[in-house]
Amino acid sequence: MIKHPSPWLSLPNARSVDDLLRLPAQDTMDKREFARRRKRLMDIMNGGAIGILPAAPARRRNGDVEFPYRPDSNFYYLTGFPEPEAVLVLVPDRAHGEYLLFCREKDPKMEAWHGRRAGLEGACELYGADDAFPITDLDDILPGLLENRERVFYTIGLDLEFDQRLVGWVNRVRSRHRAGITAPHEFIALTELVHEMRLRKGPSEIKLMRQAAALSAEAHRRAMRACRPGLYEYALEAQLLHAFTAGGSRSPAYPCIVGGGVNGCILHYTANSEVLHDGDLVLIDAGAELQGYASDITRTFPVNGRFSPVQRAVYEIVLAAQHAAIDKMRPGNAWNEPHEAVVRVLTKGLVALGILKGRPSRLVKDEAYKPYFMHRTGHWLGMDVHDVGDYKVDDEWRTLEPGMVMTAEPGLYLKAGTRGLPKRYGNIGIRIEDDVLITKDGHEVLSAGAPKTVAEIEAHMSMAHGSAAGVDARAA
């Protein structure tokens, strides 16, 4: 067995693997933070309103097996409450409490099978609810809360069954108009308000995203060290998942992409089932989720630890494009400026390689690069890996502001058989992705811990491969 230095020594407060495993999986976000979010939302809603947000349902995987439960991001953002079968109700200026939570009651028999529940007391004591009611009483209580409210903040169309229940409650209130009771007459999408709030991250969120990115960067380093010709793609996926879990993450933020050779040209390849071949590149797009916050990192490196001259030439173009994108990620710039910079650099690079012919400015206008770079340069990042928030406001690209987090992920996908592609470039798929926080003065690359330059990658892999060669020699 090859023993490498512990990958965890660079993590805060972890002096060894044993130390790391004794650390709490994650710091619990202060419940005052959730209270501040709710207060901010209710200030926008104003009096005469009610906000309703159901939790995500548990999902069936197959047979009687369910997927591990993951709360709806909007619901969790406002409550921190991790259980299914719950409904958040916000009633600004309600004398007997503005934040109400409907949830499951304590049930020793069910908890013996499926784990502990917060119950009504826990909803108040642990999660800050002003009052809590059994979820089974929702149909009896919620119509009364709708009485004499002018506006309902609720997003229609996400849960058709809940939509129908809400319509029924409103109609029950309408039926009492002769008693002088009025029903809401205006419905406003709650998610639009929450999405704008989520777009700008606060200090506690940024701290978690730094931790998630650092953990994911370590996982990528681990995969680079483990990589060898002859391994299956899923063997590297196993290295990533082990690193995520050992570092306190209970789930990747999205299915891991591990694509060797031609598979690196498939943007969302997740089969991860083929052998890694000597002389090929492998593209890994993987990030951990930590306390509901995602990271998203892509690195591309040679299976045998050394770039060929052709691979290196293409890689340097993608890396230059990413540098150009990150340089544009600063407050005051428009969302699309990084993408425009990437397109210019990639197009010039494709001309230099002989893949495209013509004036770069004309080729950019004609989108001649699209057979080789067919996606956008990035996306918002937060509780969802493709996080919420509009990219345009009033038909204009949004202006970047401090607290926004986005990805920078240019790529080139040179699949053999593409018309006009010289044979020597066939099946080279390269993407380089980092997580970037917009700061007051510029930006911070949260995922900088993952090796990225050709020299860094080759040096990092050579240490592991050198150790392996030494062990093999001593064994012989």
N, C-alpha and C positions, 0 to 999 in steps of 0.2 A: 504494500500500500504506500502511495506517495503522500507524504505529509507536508502540507504547505503552511506557512505562517497564518495564524488566525485572521480571517478577513474582518473581524469585529473590533480589532484594537483601535480603529479610527472612530468608532462610534462614541458619543458622549457617555461618560460614566461607566463604560464597559472595559474592564481590564483583561478579560478573558471570555471565552465562550460560556463558561459556567457563570461568570458575573452577569453576562448578558441575559442568560436564561432566568436569572433571579430578578431581573428588572421587571417592573410592571410593563405589560404589553403597550400601554400608552397612558399618557397623563389624561385624566378626565377634564374636559373643558369646563371651566367655571360656569355654574348654572346662571350666574349673573350675566354672562355673555348672552345666553339665550333670552334672558329677560330684557336686555337692551335691544335685541333684535325685534322682539314682539312689541316693545314700546315704540320703537321707530315705525314699525308697520302700522300700528294703531294710530299713531300721529298722522300718517298719510290717509288712513281710512276716515278719520274724524268721527264725531258723534253721529248717532242715527244709523250706524252701520253694524253689520255682523260679518265676521269672516269664518269660513268653514273649510277645513282641510282634512280629508281622511288619510289615514296611513295606507301604505301599500299592502295589498293582501299577500298572504303566504302563497307560494307558487308550487304546483305539483311538478316534480321531475319525471317520475314514471311510477306506475303502480300506486302504492301508498307512501312513496318516498317524496319528500319535499326538498326543494333547493334550500341551502342555508339562507336564513332570512336576512335581507338587507333593507333597511328602512328607505322609504322615499326620501330623496335628498331635500326637497322643500320642507317636508314634515319634520325631518331630523334637524334641519337648519334652525327651525323655530322652537323646537321642543327638547332636542337631545334624547327623546324617548325612543327606545330601541325595539318595542314590541309591536306585533301586528294587532289587528282588531282594535283600532283606536281612532278617535276623531278629535282633532283640535278645533275649538271654537273660541274666537276672540270677539268680545263685546265691549268696545270702548265705552268708558264712563258708566259701566254697570256698577251699581252701588255694592252689590254683594260679590264682586270679583269679576275681573275682565278676562282672565285666562282660565278656561274650562277644558278639562280633558276627560273624554269618555274612554274607558279602557276595560280590560278584563279584571274581574275581581280575583283576589287570592283564592286558590283552590288546591288544597293539599293533595288530593287524588291526582289531578291533572299535572301538578308540579312534580309529583313523583315520577311521572313518565317523561315530561317535556322540559323540566327546568323551572326555575323560580320566576315568579311574576312580581312586578312592583305593587300591583293592587292599587286600590283607591288611596290608601294612606301614603304609599310610596310615590304615587303620582304627584302628591302635594309636597311631601317632605324631601324627596330626592330630585324631583323634576320641576318644582316651583309652581305647580298649578294652584290657582286660588281656590278651586273646588274641583272635585272629581266625581264622576258618576259611572255606574256600570254601563258597559257598552250595550247591554241588553235593554236598557231603558231609553235608548236614543230616540226611538219613535214617540215615546211619551213626553220627553222633555224638550226636544228641539223645537217643535212647533211653538211652544210658549216663548222660547227665546227669539223667535222670528217676529213675534207680535210687535207692532208699532215701530218696526225697523224700516227705514227707507231703502237701504241698499244692502245687497248681499254680495260679498266678495267671495266668489267661488268660481272655479274654472270648469265650465261645462265641456263634456266630450271626452274626458280622460277616463271616467268610470261610469259607464252607461247605467249600471244598476243603481249606483248612488245618485246619479242624475234624476232617475225616476223617483227615488225616495224623497229627494229635495222638492221636486214638483208636487208630490203628494202633501208634504208638510205645508208648503206655501198655499196650496188649495184649501187645506184645513183652516188656515188662518183667514183666508179670503171669505170662507163660509161664515165667519163671525162678524162680518162688517156691520150687521144690524145692531150688534152690541157695542158699536163704536170702536172696534179694533181694526186697525189697518194692516195690510200686508205689504211686504217689500215690493217696490215697483221698478227697481233698477238692479241689474245683475252685472257685475264687473269681474273680469278674470283676475283672481288672486295671484296666480303664478307670475303674471307680468310684473307686478310690484316686487314680489320676492326675487325674481330673476335679476332685476336691477340692483337689489340689495346684495345679492350673492356675487355680482360681477366685481365688486370692489372688496378685496379681502382686508380684514382687520388684523391686528398684531397676532392674536391667538391662531388665526387661520394660517397666516404666513409662517408662523413657527411650526405648525404641523406639516405644512407643505415642504418646508426645508428638511424636516426629518424624513418625510416620505421620499423625497428626492435623494437624500444622502443614502438611505437604505437601498433604494433602487440602483444607485450608482455602484454601491458595493456589490450588489447582485450581478451587475454587468461585468464587473471586474472578476468576480468568481467564475462566471461563464467563460470569459476569455481564458482564464487559467486552466479551466477544465477541458477546453476544446482540443480535439485530436481528430485526424482523419480516421474514418471507420466508426465513429460514434453516430448514434442516431440523433436526429434533431431533438427528440423528446428527452434525451439525456441532458442536454443543455437546459431545456425547460425545467427539468427536475432540479438542477442547480439553482435556477432562479427562484423557484417556489420554496426550496429549502431556505434560501437566504431571506426571502420575505418573511417566512414564518418564524424563523429563529430571531429575526430582528423585531418582532412584535406585530407584524401585519398578519391578519387572519385571512386575507384574500388579495389576489392581484386586482388592480383597478379595471382590468379587461383581460380577455384571453391572451396568453403570451403568443407572440409571433416569433417563430424560429425557422427561418427559411434559408436553406443552403442552395448555392448555385442558382438555377433557374427559378426556384421557389422564392428567392429574394425579389423577383420581379412581380410577384403577386402581392398586392398591397395589403390585403387582410388575410394572408395565409395563416391558418391555425391548425392544419392537420398535424404538422410537426412529426411526421412519421417516416421520413426518408433518411438514408445514410448521408453523412457529410463526407465529401470527397476531397482528397489532396488536390490542391491547386484551385479550389473554389473559394468564394467568399461565403460568409454566413451573415444574414441580417437578423438581428434580434431587436424586437420592439416589445418592451415589457416594462411595467411599472407597478409598484406596490400601492395599495390603499391603506392609509393609516387613519383610524378614527373618522372614517367617512371622507377623507381627502385623498385625491389621486395624484400620482406622479406618472410621467409618460416619457420614456427615454428610448431612443433608438441608437444602436451602434452597429456598424458593419465592419467585419474584420476577416482576415484570411484564416481558413480552417487550419492551415499548417503553420501559422504564425508569421508568414512573410508575404507582403504584397508583391505581385508580379509587376513589371514596369507598366503594363497596360492597365492593370487594376489601380495602381497608384495614380496614374494620370487622370483616370476618371474620378477617383476618390478626392483628389486635390481640388477638382472643379466643384464638387458638391460641398466640400468643406469651405471653399472660398465663398460660395453662395450663402452658406449658413452664416459665416462671419458678416457678410453684407446685410443679411436679414437682421441679425441681432443688433448691429450698429444702428438700425432704424427703429429699434424698439426703445423708445424714450418718450416721456410725456410731451404732448403737443403735436406729435406726428399722427398721421392718419393710420387706421388699422391696415390699409392695403399697401402702405409704403414698403414694409418688409417683403411682401410678395413681389412687388414690382422690381425691387432690387435683385431678388433671387432670379427672376425670369431673365433679367439682363445678363447676369453672370453666367447662368447655365447656357444661355443661347450663345454667348461668345465662346464659352468652353466647347460646346458642340461643334462650332465652326472650326476652332483650333484642332479638334480631334479629326476633322474631316467628315463628320457625321452629317452636318448641315452645311450647305453652300449658299453664299450670298451675304448681303450686308446685314449685320446683326440687328440694326434698328428696324429694318424691313421684316426680318424674320420674326422679331418680337411682335410686331403689329399683326403679322399673319398667323401668329400662334403656332409657328412651325415646330416649336419645342414640345408640343403636346403629346406626340407619340411616345416621348421619353420622360415627360414630367406632366402628369395628368391630374394632379391634385393641388390643393391650396398649400401655402407655406406653413400654416399653423391654425390653431383654434384656441378658444378660451379653455382654461384648465381650472378645476376646483373640486367640488364634491363629485361632479361627473367628469369623466375623462374628456368628453366633448361637452364642455360646461355651457351653462346657460348665459344669456345675454345677447342682445341684438348686435350685429356687426355694422349695421347702418342705422342712422337716425335721420329722419326726414330725407331719405334717399341719398344721404351723404355718408361716406365711411366714418365710423366713429373715431373720435380723437382719443388717443391713449392717455390714461391717467394713472397716477400712483395707486398701487394696490391691485391693479389688474394683473393677472397671470396668464400667459399665453405660451404656446409652443413655437419653436422654430425648427421646421422639419423639411428642408428641401431634399430632393432625391433625383436619381437618374435610374431608369429601368430599361436596360438595353437587352431586350429579349431576342434570342436568335430567331431569324426568320422575318423580323420586322423589315419592311420594304426600305431599301437604301442603307441598311445598317451594315458596315463592314464586318466580315466574319470574325475578326480578332476581338471585337467587342461583345460578341454574343453571350448572353446569359450573365451579364454583370448587373446586379441589382444593388444599389447603394442608397441608403437613407441615413441621415444624421439628424437626431432630434434632441433638443434640450428644452427644459422648462425655464421660462424667463419671467421674472417679476419686474414690473414697471415701478421704478422708485422715483423719489422726488427729483433726483439729479440725473437719472438715466435708467439703468437696469441692473439686475442681479441675476446671474445664471445659477439657478438653484441646483442644477444637476451637473455642475462643473467637475464633480469628483469622478466621473466616468471617463476613462482615457479616450481621447478623440483624435489627436494628430497621428499621422503614420508612425512617427518616432515613438510616441507614447504607447501606442497599441503594440508595436513590435517589441518594445522593451518589456512591457508588462507580460506579454505572452512568452518571451524568451526566458524570463526568470522561471516560469512554471515548467516550460519545456526543458530547460537546462537541468532543473531538479529531477525531472523524470528520466532524462538521459543518464544522469549520474546514478540513480537508483538501478536502472536497467543494467548499466555497466558493472556495478558492484554485484548484482545478482548473477550475472554471467560469469 
